[in-house]
Amino acid sequence: MGNVSKDFVKEVGVWLNLDYLNIVKLLDYDVKPRPYVMMKSMDGSLGG
């Protein structure tokens, strides 16, 4: 696993432990064929 993949997995590990109202829940992730995350769909926008 390359440095980018190791860093990605480390960040995902932190995200998995976050449980706050304003942070979207992480559902799944993988590093192959490319790093990706699958997040819960949320209503609203980030545009305040």
MOPAC internal coordinates of N, CA, C and O (Angstrom, degrees):
PM7 1SCF
backbone

  N    0.0000 0     0.00 0     0.00 0    0    0    0
  C    1.4531 1     0.00 0     0.00 0    1    0    0
  C    1.5224 1   108.09 1     0.00 0    2    1    0
  O    1.2310 1   120.40 1   -49.71 1    3    2    1
  N    1.3286 1   116.84 1   130.29 1    3    2    1
  C    1.4570 1   121.00 1  -178.94 1    5    3    2
  C    1.5173 1   112.18 1   -75.57 1    6    5    3
  O    1.2310 1   121.22 1    -6.93 1    7    6    5
  N    1.3402 1   115.27 1   173.07 1    7    6    5
  C    1.4626 1   120.33 1  -179.08 1    9    7    6
  C    1.5188 1   112.71 1   -60.14 1   10    9    7
  O    1.2310 1   120.46 1   140.08 1   11   10    9
  N    1.3413 1   116.73 1   -39.92 1   11   10    9
  C    1.4650 1   119.68 1   179.86 1   13   11   10
  C    1.5234 1   109.69 1   -62.39 1   14   13   11
  O    1.2310 1   120.06 1   135.26 1   15   14   13
  N    1.3206 1   117.49 1   -44.74 1   15   14   13
  C    1.4608 1   121.12 1   179.63 1   17   15   14
  C    1.5229 1   111.57 1   -63.94 1   18   17   15
  O    1.2310 1   119.98 1   138.85 1   19   18   17
  N    1.3163 1   117.64 1   -41.15 1   19   18   17
  C    1.4677 1   120.98 1   178.29 1   21   19   18
  C    1.5173 1   110.62 1   -63.12 1   22   21   19
  O    1.2310 1   120.04 1   136.37 1   23   22   21
  N    1.3287 1   117.53 1   -43.63 1   23   22   21
  C    1.4642 1   121.60 1   178.20 1   25   23   22
  C    1.5240 1   110.69 1   -64.02 1   26   25   23
  O    1.2310 1   120.61 1   139.04 1   27   26   25
  N    1.3314 1   116.44 1   -40.96 1   27   26   25
  C    1.4599 1   121.76 1   179.00 1   29   27   26
  C    1.5306 1   110.48 1   -60.68 1   30   29   27
  O    1.2310 1   120.22 1   131.65 1   31   30   29
  N    1.3168 1   117.18 1   -48.35 1   31   30   29
  C    1.4623 1   121.68 1  -179.44 1   33   31   30
  C    1.5280 1   110.53 1   -63.49 1   34   33   31
  O    1.2310 1   120.09 1   142.65 1   35   34   33
  N    1.3191 1   117.43 1   -37.35 1   35   34   33
  C    1.4668 1   121.32 1   177.58 1   37   35   34
  C    1.5291 1   110.45 1   -63.01 1   38   37   35
  O    1.2310 1   120.18 1   133.94 1   39   38   37
  N    1.3257 1   117.26 1   -46.06 1   39   38   37
  C    1.4650 1   121.54 1   179.06 1   41   39   38
  C    1.5299 1   111.22 1   -64.22 1   42   41   39
  O    1.2310 1   120.37 1   138.64 1   43   42   41
  N    1.3234 1   116.89 1   -41.36 1   43   42   41
  C    1.4663 1   120.68 1   178.17 1   45   43   42
  C    1.5293 1   109.97 1   -62.38 1   46   45   43
  O    1.2310 1   120.26 1   141.41 1   47   46   45
  N    1.3196 1   117.12 1   -38.59 1   47   46   45
  C    1.4609 1   120.76 1   177.42 1   49   47   46
  C    1.5164 1   112.22 1   -59.13 1   50   49   47
  O    1.2310 1   120.55 1   140.80 1   51   50   49
  N    1.3122 1   116.55 1   -39.20 1   51   50   49
  C    1.4676 1   120.69 1   176.54 1   53   51   50
  C    1.5268 1   109.61 1   -67.08 1   54   53   51
  O    1.2310 1   120.57 1   132.95 1   55   54   53
  N    1.3305 1   116.51 1   -47.05 1   55   54   53
  C    1.4629 1   122.10 1  -178.47 1   57   55   54
  C    1.5317 1   111.43 1   -58.72 1   58   57   55
  O    1.2310 1   120.22 1   139.35 1   59   58   57
  N    1.3278 1   117.19 1   -40.65 1   59   58   57
  C    1.4652 1   120.99 1  -179.13 1   61   59   58
  C    1.5242 1   112.35 1   -59.91 1   62   61   59
  O    1.2310 1   120.25 1   152.61 1   63   62   61
  N    1.3192 1   117.14 1   -27.39 1   63   62   61
  C    1.4611 1   121.07 1  -178.25 1   65   63   62
  C    1.5205 1   113.83 1   -90.99 1   66   65   63
  O    1.2310 1   120.10 1   177.31 1   67   66   65
  N    1.3308 1   117.41 1    -2.69 1   67   66   65
  C    1.4592 1   120.41 1   179.11 1   69   67   66
  C    1.5201 1   109.70 1   -84.73 1   70   69   67
  O    1.2310 1   120.61 1   -46.28 1   71   70   69
  N    1.3254 1   116.44 1   133.72 1   71   70   69
  C    1.4603 1   121.24 1   179.85 1   73   71   70
  C    1.5255 1   108.42 1  -140.54 1   74   73   71
  O    1.2310 1   121.14 1  -100.46 1   75   74   73
  N    1.3353 1   115.42 1    79.54 1   75   74   73
  C    1.4553 1   122.01 1  -178.52 1   77   75   74
  C    1.5204 1   109.15 1  -129.91 1   78   77   75
  O    1.2310 1   120.40 1   -29.80 1   79   78   77
  N    1.3008 1   116.84 1   150.20 1   79   78   77
  C    1.4587 1   122.98 1  -177.31 1   81   79   78
  C    1.5235 1   112.75 1   -55.62 1   82   81   79
  O    1.2310 1   119.43 1   139.72 1   83   82   81
  N    1.3263 1   118.69 1   -40.28 1   83   82   81
  C    1.4643 1   122.71 1  -173.98 1   85   83   82
  C    1.5263 1   114.32 1   -94.13 1   86   85   83
  O    1.2310 1   119.94 1  -169.05 1   87   86   85
  N    1.3172 1   117.72 1    10.95 1   87   86   85
  C    1.4638 1   121.32 1   177.11 1   89   87   86
  C    1.5241 1   108.26 1  -114.31 1   90   89   87
  O    1.2310 1   120.66 1   -56.46 1   91   90   89
  N    1.3284 1   116.34 1   123.54 1   91   90   89
  C    1.4597 1   121.60 1  -178.61 1   93   91   90
  C    1.5283 1   109.73 1   -64.36 1   94   93   91
  O    1.2310 1   120.93 1   -45.82 1   95   94   93
  N    1.3303 1   115.83 1   134.18 1   95   94   93
  C    1.4586 1   121.85 1  -179.13 1   97   95   94
  C    1.5290 1   110.87 1   -71.69 1   98   97   95
  O    1.2310 1   120.91 1   -46.63 1   99   98   97
  N    1.3088 1   115.86 1   133.37 1   99   98   97
  C    1.4611 1   122.81 1   177.08 1  101   99   98
  C    1.5278 1   108.68 1   -83.29 1  102  101   99
  O    1.2310 1   120.20 1   -51.90 1  103  102  101
  N    1.3306 1   117.22 1   128.10 1  103  102  101
  C    1.4592 1   121.83 1  -178.77 1  105  103  102
  C    1.5238 1   113.04 1   -99.41 1  106  105  103
  O    1.2310 1   120.31 1   142.93 1  107  106  105
  N    1.3362 1   117.01 1   -37.07 1  107  106  105
  C    1.4611 1   120.48 1  -176.32 1  109  107  106
  C    1.5207 1   109.15 1  -162.56 1  110  109  107
  O    1.2310 1   120.66 1   -18.43 1  111  110  109
  N    1.3254 1   116.34 1   161.57 1  111  110  109
  C    1.4625 1   121.58 1   175.21 1  113  111  110
  C    1.5211 1   108.89 1  -158.47 1  114  113  111
  O    1.2310 1   121.11 1   -16.65 1  115  114  113
  N    1.3126 1   115.48 1   163.35 1  115  114  113
  C    1.4671 1   121.88 1   172.85 1  117  115  114
  C    1.5198 1   107.81 1  -161.44 1  118  117  115
  O    1.2310 1   120.73 1   -14.19 1  119  118  117
  N    1.3154 1   116.21 1   165.81 1  119  118  117
  C    1.4633 1   120.74 1   179.92 1  121  119  118
  C    1.5226 1   112.31 1  -112.41 1  122  121  119
  O    1.2310 1   120.07 1   173.68 1  123  122  121
  N    1.3323 1   117.48 1    -6.32 1  123  122  121
  C    1.4613 1   120.40 1  -178.39 1  125  123  122
  C    1.5106 1   110.05 1  -125.08 1  126  125  123
  O    1.2310 1   117.91 1   -42.96 1  127  126  125
  N    1.2911 1   121.59 1   137.04 1  127  126  125
  C    1.4554 1   125.55 1     4.01 1  129  127  126
  C    1.5278 1   112.39 1   -75.98 1  130  129  127
  O    1.2310 1   120.43 1   159.27 1  131  130  129
  N    1.3401 1   116.79 1   -20.73 1  131  130  129
  C    1.4703 1   122.26 1   175.06 1  133  131  130
  C    1.5164 1   107.69 1  -137.83 1  134  133  131
  O    1.2310 1   120.01 1   -28.53 1  135  134  133
  N    1.3342 1   117.58 1   151.47 1  135  134  133
  C    1.4652 1   118.63 1   175.83 1  137  135  134
  C    1.5306 1   110.68 1   -60.50 1  138  137  135
  O    1.2310 1   120.79 1   -47.30 1  139  138  137
  N    1.3313 1   116.09 1   132.70 1  139  138  137
  C    1.4604 1   120.49 1   176.30 1  141  139  138
  C    1.5221 1   109.54 1  -148.49 1  142  141  139
  O    1.2310 1   120.77 1   -19.87 1  143  142  141
  N    1.3140 1   116.13 1   160.13 1  143  142  141
  C    1.4587 1   122.42 1   172.60 1  145  143  142
  C    1.5239 1   108.58 1  -129.13 1  146  145  143
  O    1.2310 1   120.96 1   -31.26 1  147  146  145
  N    1.3247 1   115.77 1   148.74 1  147  146  145
  C    1.4531 1   122.18 1   174.30 1  149  147  146
  C    1.5299 1   106.04 1  -116.91 1  150  149  147
  O    1.2310 1   121.23 1   -57.65 1  151  150  149
  N    1.3320 1   115.26 1   122.35 1  151  150  149
  C    1.4561 1   120.78 1  -176.45 1  153  151  150
  C    1.5176 1   110.75 1  -115.61 1  154  153  151
  O    1.2310 1   121.13 1   -23.32 1  155  154  153
  N    1.3082 1   115.44 1   156.68 1  155  154  153
  C    1.4524 1   121.83 1   175.12 1  157  155  154
  C    1.5245 1   108.55 1   -64.16 1  158  157  155
  O    1.2310 1   120.56 1   -40.72 1  159  158  157
  N    1.3250 1   116.53 1   139.28 1  159  158  157
  C    1.4654 1   121.28 1   177.45 1  161  159  158
  C    1.5285 1   109.23 1   -76.07 1  162  161  159
  O    1.2310 1   120.65 1   -44.51 1  163  162  161
  N    1.3245 1   116.36 1   135.49 1  163  162  161
  C    1.4668 1   120.81 1  -177.65 1  165  163  162
  C    1.5212 1   110.28 1  -124.86 1  166  165  163
  O    1.2310 1   120.56 1   -31.92 1  167  166  165
  N    1.3203 1   116.53 1   148.08 1  167  166  165
  C    1.4623 1   121.74 1   173.94 1  169  167  166
  C    1.5225 1   109.76 1   -80.43 1  170  169  167
  O    1.2310 1   120.73 1   -22.51 1  171  170  169
  N    1.3286 1   116.21 1   157.49 1  171  170  169
  C    1.4553 1   120.49 1   176.12 1  173  171  170
  C    1.5134 1   112.02 1   100.30 1  174  173  171
  O    1.2310 1   121.22 1    13.63 1  175  174  173
  N    1.3372 1   115.26 1  -166.37 1  175  174  173
  C    1.4542 1   120.86 1  -179.46 1  177  175  174
  C    1.5162 1   109.71 1  -143.48 1  178  177  175
  O    1.2310 1   121.38 1   -12.22 1  179  178  177
  N    1.3096 1   114.97 1   167.78 1  179  178  177
  C    1.4627 1   120.96 1   176.45 1  181  179  178
  C    1.5192 1   111.08 1   -92.53 1  182  181  179
  O    1.2310 1   120.61 1   177.55 1  183  182  181
  N    1.3320 1   116.44 1    -2.45 1  183  182  181
  C    1.4574 1   121.25 1  -172.18 1  185  183  182
  C    1.5115 1   116.50 1   -81.59 1  186  185  183
  O    1.2310 1   119.13 1  -171.48 1  187  186  185
  N    1.3191 1   119.26 1     8.52 1  187  186  185
  C    1.4631 1   124.32 1   176.18 1  189  187  186
  C    1.4204 1   116.77 1    37.67 1  190  189  187
  O    1.2310 1   120.10 1   180.00 1  191  190  189

